[in-house]
Amino acid sequence: MRHPIYSGLLVFAVGRMLSAGRSRLLPAGLLTLLLTGKARWEEQLLTARFPDYRQYAASTPRFWPGMPLLRRINPPPVTDAKH
């Protein structure tokens, strides 16, 4: 996975939501949106700096390893190729 720390934070947020009930649904959702956006931004920077990053991203899931459905939800970064 490309973002193991973010994955850990999301697992923690989901665990807190499940243990605390609906009161934690909004914070878990907001954290998911924040971390997904931050990961995409970081991946754009990495793709611009390291051209081979796109190939790595295409073969490595963003957050959850071994889950093809979630790979489609979290596709590799798309950037404007300026060569």
NUTI-760604 format. One record per residue: residue number from 1; residue in one letter; chain; x, y, z of N, C-alpha, C in turn. Coordinates in steps of 0.05 Angstrom, whole numbers, plus 32768, in hexadecimal, padded with zeros to 4 digits. Layout:
<kolbas>
<kolba nr="NUM" rest="A" kette="A" n_xx="X" n_yy="Y" n_zz="Z" ca_xx="X" ca_yy="Y" ca_zz="Z" c_xx="X" c_yy="Y" c_zz="Z"/>
...
</kolbas>
This chain:
<kolbas>
<kolba nr="1" rest="M" kette="A" n_xx="8011" n_yy="7FE9" n_zz="8000" ca_xx="8000" ca_yy="8000" ca_zz="8000" c_xx="8012" c_yy="8019" c_zz="8000"/>
<kolba nr="2" rest="R" kette="A" n_xx="8008" n_yy="802D" n_zz="7FF3" ca_xx="8018" ca_yy="8046" ca_zz="7FF0" c_xx="8017" c_yy="8058" c_zz="8008"/>
<kolba nr="3" rest="H" kette="A" n_xx="8002" n_yy="8057" n_zz="8018" ca_xx="7FFF" ca_yy="8069" ca_zz="802E" c_xx="7FF8" c_yy="805A" c_zz="8048"/>
<kolba nr="4" rest="P" kette="A" n_xx="800B" n_yy="804B" n_zz="8053" ca_xx="8005" ca_yy="803A" ca_zz="806B" c_xx="7FFC" c_yy="804A" c_zz="8083"/>
<kolba nr="5" rest="I" kette="A" n_xx="8007" n_yy="8062" n_zz="8087" ca_xx="8000" ca_yy="8072" ca_zz="809F" c_xx="7FE3" c_yy="807B" c_zz="809C"/>
<kolba nr="6" rest="Y" kette="A" n_xx="7FDB" n_yy="8084" n_zz="8084" ca_xx="7FC0" ca_yy="808C" ca_zz="8080" c_xx="7FAD" c_yy="8075" c_zz="8083"/>
<kolba nr="7" rest="S" kette="A" n_xx="7FB5" n_yy="805D" n_zz="807A" ca_xx="7FA5" ca_yy="8045" ca_zz="807D" c_xx="7FA0" c_yy="803F" c_zz="809B"/>
<kolba nr="8" rest="G" kette="A" n_xx="7FB5" n_yy="8042" n_zz="80AB" ca_xx="7FB3" ca_yy="803D" ca_zz="80C7" c_xx="7FA0" c_yy="8051" c_zz="80D5"/>
<kolba nr="9" rest="L" kette="A" n_xx="7FA1" n_yy="806A" n_zz="80CC" ca_xx="7F8F" ca_yy="807E" ca_zz="80D7" c_xx="7F72" c_yy="8078" c_zz="80D0"/>
<kolba nr="10" rest="L" kette="A" n_xx="7F6E" n_yy="806F" n_zz="80B8" ca_xx="7F53" ca_yy="8069" ca_zz="80AF" c_xx="7F48" c_yy="8050" c_zz="80BE"/>
<kolba nr="11" rest="V" kette="A" n_xx="7F59" n_yy="803C" n_zz="80C3" ca_xx="7F50" ca_yy="8025" ca_zz="80D2" c_xx="7F49" c_yy="802E" c_zz="80EE"/>
<kolba nr="12" rest="F" kette="A" n_xx="7F59" n_yy="803F" n_zz="80FA" ca_xx="7F54" ca_yy="8049" ca_zz="8115" c_xx="7F39" c_yy="8058" c_zz="8115"/>
<kolba nr="13" rest="A" kette="A" n_xx="7F35" n_yy="806A" n_zz="8101" ca_xx="7F1C" ca_yy="8079" ca_zz="8100" c_xx="7F04" c_yy="8068" c_zz="80FE"/>
<kolba nr="14" rest="V" kette="A" n_xx="7F05" n_yy="8053" n_zz="80ED" ca_xx="7EEF" ca_yy="8040" ca_zz="80EA" c_xx="7EEA" c_yy="8031" c_zz="8104"/>
<kolba nr="15" rest="G" kette="A" n_xx="7F00" n_yy="8029" n_zz="8111" ca_xx="7EFD" ca_yy="801B" ca_zz="812B" c_xx="7EEF" c_yy="802C" c_zz="813F"/>
<kolba nr="16" rest="R" kette="A" n_xx="7EF7" n_yy="8045" n_zz="8141" ca_xx="7EEB" ca_yy="8058" ca_zz="8154" c_xx="7ECE" c_yy="805C" c_zz="814D"/>
<kolba nr="17" rest="M" kette="A" n_xx="7EC8" n_yy="805E" n_zz="8133" ca_xx="7EAC" ca_yy="8062" ca_zz="812B" c_xx="7E9B" c_yy="804A" c_zz="8133"/>
<kolba nr="18" rest="L" kette="A" n_xx="7EA6" n_yy="8032" n_zz="812F" ca_xx="7E97" ca_yy="801A" ca_zz="8136" c_xx="7E93" c_yy="8017" c_zz="8154"/>
<kolba nr="19" rest="S" kette="A" n_xx="7EA7" n_yy="8020" n_zz="8163" ca_xx="7EA4" ca_yy="801D" ca_zz="8180" c_xx="7E94" c_yy="8033" c_zz="818D"/>
<kolba nr="20" rest="A" kette="A" n_xx="7E93" n_yy="804B" n_zz="8181" ca_xx="7E85" ca_yy="8062" ca_zz="818C" c_xx="7E6A" c_yy="8067" c_zz="817F"/>
<kolba nr="21" rest="G" kette="A" n_xx="7E64" n_yy="8059" n_zz="816A" ca_xx="7E4A" ca_yy="805C" ca_zz="815D" c_xx="7E4B" c_yy="8073" c_zz="8149"/>
<kolba nr="22" rest="R" kette="A" n_xx="7E33" n_yy="807B" n_zz="8142" ca_xx="7E30" ca_yy="808F" ca_zz="812D" c_xx="7E3D" c_yy="80AA" c_zz="8132"/>
<kolba nr="23" rest="S" kette="A" n_xx="7E43" n_yy="80AF" n_zz="814B" ca_xx="7E4F" ca_yy="80C9" ca_zz="8152" c_xx="7E6A" c_yy="80CD" c_zz="8145"/>
<kolba nr="24" rest="R" kette="A" n_xx="7E77" n_yy="80B8" n_zz="813D" ca_xx="7E92" ca_yy="80B9" ca_zz="8131" c_xx="7E91" c_yy="80B6" c_zz="8112"/>
<kolba nr="25" rest="L" kette="A" n_xx="7E79" n_yy="80B4" n_zz="8107" ca_xx="7E76" ca_yy="80B1" ca_zz="80EA" c_xx="7E81" c_yy="80C9" c_zz="80DB"/>
<kolba nr="26" rest="L" kette="A" n_xx="7E79" n_yy="80E1" n_zz="80E3" ca_xx="7E81" ca_yy="80F9" ca_zz="80D5" c_xx="7EA0" c_yy="80FD" c_zz="80D7"/>
<kolba nr="27" rest="P" kette="A" n_xx="7EAC" n_yy="80FB" n_zz="80EE" ca_xx="7EC9" ca_yy="80FE" ca_zz="80EF" c_xx="7ED8" c_yy="80E9" c_zz="80DE"/>
<kolba nr="28" rest="A" kette="A" n_xx="7ECE" n_yy="80D0" n_zz="80DE" ca_xx="7EDB" ca_yy="80BB" ca_zz="80CE" c_xx="7ED9" c_yy="80C2" c_zz="80B0"/>
<kolba nr="29" rest="G" kette="A" n_xx="7EC1" n_yy="80CB" n_zz="80A8" ca_xx="7EBD" ca_yy="80D3" ca_zz="808C" c_xx="7ECE" c_yy="80EA" c_zz="8084"/>
<kolba nr="30" rest="L" kette="A" n_xx="7ED0" n_yy="80FE" n_zz="8095" ca_xx="7EE1" ca_yy="8115" ca_zz="808F" c_xx="7EFE" c_yy="810E" c_zz="808E"/>
<kolba nr="31" rest="L" kette="A" n_xx="7F07" n_yy="80FC" n_zz="80A0" ca_xx="7F23" ca_yy="80F3" ca_zz="809F" c_xx="7F28" c_yy="80E4" c_zz="8085"/>
<kolba nr="32" rest="T" kette="A" n_xx="7F16" n_yy="80D4" n_zz="807C" ca_xx="7F19" ca_yy="80C5" ca_zz="8063" c_xx="7F1C" c_yy="80D8" c_zz="804C"/>
<kolba nr="33" rest="L" kette="A" n_xx="7F0B" n_yy="80ED" n_zz="804B" ca_xx="7F0D" ca_yy="8100" ca_zz="8035" c_xx="7F28" c_yy="8110" c_zz="8036"/>
<kolba nr="34" rest="L" kette="A" n_xx="7F2F" n_yy="8118" n_zz="804E" ca_xx="7F48" ca_yy="8127" ca_zz="8051" c_xx="7F61" c_yy="8116" c_zz="8048"/>
<kolba nr="35" rest="L" kette="A" n_xx="7F62" n_yy="80FD" n_zz="8052" ca_xx="7F79" ca_yy="80ED" ca_zz="804C" c_xx="7F7A" c_yy="80E4" c_zz="802E"/>
<kolba nr="36" rest="T" kette="A" n_xx="7F63" n_yy="80E0" n_zz="8022" ca_xx="7F62" ca_yy="80D9" ca_zz="8006" c_xx="7F6B" c_yy="80F1" c_zz="7FF5"/>
<kolba nr="37" rest="G" kette="A" n_xx="7F62" n_yy="8109" n_zz="7FFC" ca_xx="7F6B" ca_yy="8121" ca_zz="7FEE" c_xx="7F89" c_yy="8126" c_zz="7FF1"/>
<kolba nr="38" rest="K" kette="A" n_xx="7F93" n_yy="8123" n_zz="800A" ca_xx="7FAF" ca_yy="8127" ca_zz="800F" c_xx="7FC0" c_yy="8112" c_zz="8000"/>
<kolba nr="39" rest="A" kette="A" n_xx="7FB7" n_yy="80F9" n_zz="8000" ca_xx="7FC6" ca_yy="80E5" ca_zz="7FF1" c_xx="7FC7" c_yy="80EB" c_zz="7FD4"/>
<kolba nr="40" rest="R" kette="A" n_xx="7FB1" n_yy="80F4" n_zz="7FC8" ca_xx="7FB1" ca_yy="80FB" ca_zz="7FAC" c_xx="7FC4" c_yy="8112" c_zz="7FA6"/>
<kolba nr="41" rest="W" kette="A" n_xx="7FC4" n_yy="8126" n_zz="7FB7" ca_xx="7FD6" ca_yy="813D" ca_zz="7FB3" c_xx="7FF3" c_yy="8134" c_zz="7FB5"/>
<kolba nr="42" rest="E" kette="A" n_xx="7FF9" n_yy="8123" n_zz="7FC9" ca_xx="8015" ca_yy="8119" ca_zz="7FCB" c_xx="801D" c_yy="8109" c_zz="7FB3"/>
<kolba nr="43" rest="E" kette="A" n_xx="800A" n_yy="80F9" n_zz="7FA9" ca_xx="8010" ca_yy="80E8" ca_zz="7F92" c_xx="8015" c_yy="80F9" c_zz="7F79"/>
<kolba nr="44" rest="Q" kette="A" n_xx="8007" n_yy="810F" n_zz="7F76" ca_xx="800C" ca_yy="8121" ca_zz="7F60" c_xx="8029" c_yy="812C" c_zz="7F61"/>
<kolba nr="45" rest="L" kette="A" n_xx="8031" n_yy="8134" n_zz="7F7A" ca_xx="804C" ca_yy="813E" ca_zz="7F7D" c_xx="8061" c_yy="8128" c_zz="7F77"/>
<kolba nr="46" rest="L" kette="A" n_xx="805C" n_yy="8110" n_zz="7F81" ca_xx="806E" ca_yy="80FA" ca_zz="7F7C" c_xx="8070" c_yy="80F2" c_zz="7F5E"/>
<kolba nr="47" rest="T" kette="A" n_xx="8059" n_yy="80F3" n_zz="7F50" ca_xx="8059" ca_yy="80ED" ca_zz="7F33" c_xx="8069" c_yy="8102" c_zz="7F24"/>
<kolba nr="48" rest="A" kette="A" n_xx="8066" n_yy="811C" n_zz="7F2C" ca_xx="8075" ca_yy="8131" ca_zz="7F1F" c_xx="8093" c_yy="812E" c_zz="7F23"/>
<kolba nr="49" rest="R" kette="A" n_xx="809B" n_yy="8126" n_zz="7F3B" ca_xx="80B7" ca_yy="8124" ca_zz="7F42" c_xx="80C3" c_yy="8109" c_zz="7F39"/>
<kolba nr="50" rest="F" kette="A" n_xx="80B4" n_yy="80F4" n_zz="7F3A" ca_xx="80BE" ca_yy="80D9" ca_zz="7F33" c_xx="80AC" c_yy="80CD" c_zz="7F1D"/>
<kolba nr="51" rest="P" kette="A" n_xx="80B3" n_yy="80CF" n_zz="7F04" ca_xx="80A1" ca_yy="80C5" ca_zz="7EEF" c_xx="8099" c_yy="80A8" c_zz="7EF2"/>
<kolba nr="52" rest="D" kette="A" n_xx="80AA" n_yy="8097" n_zz="7EFE" ca_xx="80A3" ca_yy="807B" ca_zz="7F01" c_xx="808E" c_yy="8076" c_zz="7F17"/>
<kolba nr="53" rest="Y" kette="A" n_xx="8088" n_yy="808B" n_zz="7F26" ca_xx="8074" ca_yy="8087" ca_zz="7F3C" c_xx="8059" c_yy="807E" c_zz="7F31"/>
<kolba nr="54" rest="R" kette="A" n_xx="8052" n_yy="8087" n_zz="7F19" ca_xx="8038" ca_yy="8080" ca_zz="7F0D" c_xx="8036" c_yy="8061" c_zz="7F0A"/>
<kolba nr="55" rest="Q" kette="A" n_xx="804C" n_yy="8055" n_zz="7F01" ca_xx="804C" ca_yy="8038" ca_zz="7EFE" c_xx="804A" c_yy="802A" c_zz="7F19"/>
<kolba nr="56" rest="Y" kette="A" n_xx="8058" n_yy="8034" n_zz="7F2D" ca_xx="8057" ca_yy="8029" ca_zz="7F48" c_xx="803A" c_yy="802C" c_zz="7F53"/>
<kolba nr="57" rest="A" kette="A" n_xx="802E" n_yy="8043" n_zz="7F4F" ca_xx="8013" ca_yy="8048" ca_zz="7F59" c_xx="7FFF" c_yy="8036" c_zz="7F4C"/>
<kolba nr="58" rest="A" kette="A" n_xx="8003" n_yy="802F" n_zz="7F33" ca_xx="7FF0" ca_yy="801E" ca_zz="7F24" c_xx="7FF1" c_yy="8002" c_zz="7F2F"/>
<kolba nr="59" rest="S" kette="A" n_xx="8007" n_yy="7FFA" n_zz="7F3B" ca_xx="8009" ca_yy="7FDE" ca_zz="7F44" c_xx="8007" c_yy="7FDB" c_zz="7F62"/>
<kolba nr="60" rest="T" kette="A" n_xx="8004" n_yy="7FF2" n_zz="7F71" ca_xx="8004" ca_yy="7FF1" ca_zz="7F8E" c_xx="7FEB" c_yy="8000" c_zz="7F98"/>
<kolba nr="61" rest="P" kette="A" n_xx="7FDA" n_yy="7FF4" n_zz="7FA8" ca_xx="7FC2" ca_yy="8001" ca_zz="7FB1" c_xx="7FC8" c_yy="8019" c_zz="7FC3"/>
<kolba nr="62" rest="R" kette="A" n_xx="7FB7" n_yy="802D" n_zz="7FC3" ca_xx="7FBB" ca_yy="8045" ca_zz="7FD3" c_xx="7FB9" c_yy="803F" c_zz="7FF1"/>
<kolba nr="63" rest="F" kette="A" n_xx="7FA3" n_yy="8033" n_zz="7FFA" ca_xx="7F9E" ca_yy="8030" ca_zz="8016" c_xx="7F9B" c_yy="8012" c_zz="801F"/>
<kolba nr="64" rest="W" kette="A" n_xx="7F8F" n_yy="8002" n_zz="800F" ca_xx="7F88" ca_yy="7FE7" ca_zz="8018" c_xx="7F93" c_yy="7FD2" c_zz="8006"/>
<kolba nr="65" rest="P" kette="A" n_xx="7FA7" n_yy="7FC2" n_zz="800F" ca_xx="7FB3" ca_yy="7FAE" ca_zz="7FFE" c_xx="7FA0" c_yy="7F96" c_zz="7FF9"/>
<kolba nr="66" rest="G" kette="A" n_xx="7FA2" n_yy="7F8A" n_zz="7FE2" ca_xx="7F93" ca_yy="7F72" ca_zz="7FDC" c_xx="7F75" c_yy="7F74" c_zz="7FDA"/>
<kolba nr="67" rest="M" kette="A" n_xx="7F6B" n_yy="7F8C" n_zz="7FD5" ca_xx="7F4E" ca_yy="7F90" ca_zz="7FD2" c_xx="7F48" c_yy="7F9E" c_zz="7FB7"/>
<kolba nr="68" rest="P" kette="A" n_xx="7F44" n_yy="7F8E" n_zz="7FA2" ca_xx="7F40" ca_yy="7F99" ca_zz="7F87" c_xx="7F2A" c_yy="7FAF" c_zz="7F86"/>
<kolba nr="69" rest="L" kette="A" n_xx="7F14" n_yy="7FAB" n_zz="7F94" ca_xx="7EFE" ca_yy="7FBF" ca_zz="7F93" c_xx="7F08" c_yy="7FDA" c_zz="7F9D"/>
<kolba nr="70" rest="L" kette="A" n_xx="7F17" n_yy="7FDA" n_zz="7FB3" ca_xx="7F21" ca_yy="7FF3" ca_zz="7FBD" c_xx="7F37" c_yy="7FFF" c_zz="7FAB"/>
<kolba nr="71" rest="R" kette="A" n_xx="7F44" n_yy="7FEF" n_zz="7F9C" ca_xx="7F58" ca_yy="7FF9" ca_zz="7F89" c_xx="7F4A" c_yy="800A" c_zz="7F74"/>
<kolba nr="72" rest="R" kette="A" n_xx="7F32" n_yy="8001" n_zz="7F6C" ca_xx="7F23" ca_yy="8011" ca_zz="7F58" c_xx="7F19" c_yy="802B" c_zz="7F64"/>
<kolba nr="73" rest="I" kette="A" n_xx="7F12" n_yy="802A" n_zz="7F7E" ca_xx="7F08" ca_yy="8042" ca_zz="7F8B" c_xx="7F1F" c_yy="8056" c_zz="7F8F"/>
<kolba nr="74" rest="N" kette="A" n_xx="7F37" n_yy="804C" n_zz="7F94" ca_xx="7F4F" ca_yy="805D" ca_zz="7F98" c_xx="7F62" c_yy="8058" c_zz="7F81"/>
<kolba nr="75" rest="P" kette="A" n_xx="7F5D" n_yy="8063" n_zz="7F69" ca_xx="7F6E" ca_yy="805E" ca_zz="7F51" c_xx="7F89" c_yy="806C" c_zz="7F54"/>
<kolba nr="76" rest="P" kette="A" n_xx="7F9C" n_yy="8064" n_zz="7F43" ca_xx="7FB6" ca_yy="8072" ca_zz="7F43" c_xx="7FB3" c_yy="808F" c_zz="7F3C"/>
<kolba nr="77" rest="P" kette="A" n_xx="7FC6" n_yy="80A0" n_zz="7F43" ca_xx="7FC4" ca_yy="80BC" ca_zz="7F3F" c_xx="7FC3" c_yy="80C3" c_zz="7F21"/>
<kolba nr="78" rest="V" kette="A" n_xx="7FB4" n_yy="80D7" n_zz="7F1A" ca_xx="7FB3" ca_yy="80E1" ca_zz="7EFF" c_xx="7FBE" c_yy="80FD" c_zz="7EFF"/>
<kolba nr="79" rest="T" kette="A" n_xx="7FD2" n_yy="8102" n_zz="7EEE" ca_xx="7FDE" ca_yy="811C" ca_zz="7EEC" c_xx="7FE2" c_yy="8123" c_zz="7ECF"/>
<kolba nr="80" rest="D" kette="A" n_xx="7FE6" n_yy="813D" n_zz="7ECA" ca_xx="7FEC" ca_yy="8146" ca_zz="7EAF" c_xx="8009" c_yy="813F" c_zz="7EA9"/>
<kolba nr="81" rest="A" kette="A" n_xx="800D" n_yy="812F" n_zz="7E94" ca_xx="8029" ca_yy="8128" ca_zz="7E8D" c_xx="8035" c_yy="813E" c_zz="7E7B"/>
<kolba nr="82" rest="K" kette="A" n_xx="8048" n_yy="814B" n_zz="7E86" ca_xx="8056" ca_yy="8161" ca_zz="7E77" c_xx="8073" c_yy="8159" c_zz="7E74"/>
<kolba nr="83" rest="H" kette="A" n_xx="8079" n_yy="814F" n_zz="7E5C" ca_xx="8095" ca_yy="8146" ca_zz="7E57" c_xx="80A1" c_yy="8157" c_zz="7E41"/>
</kolbas>
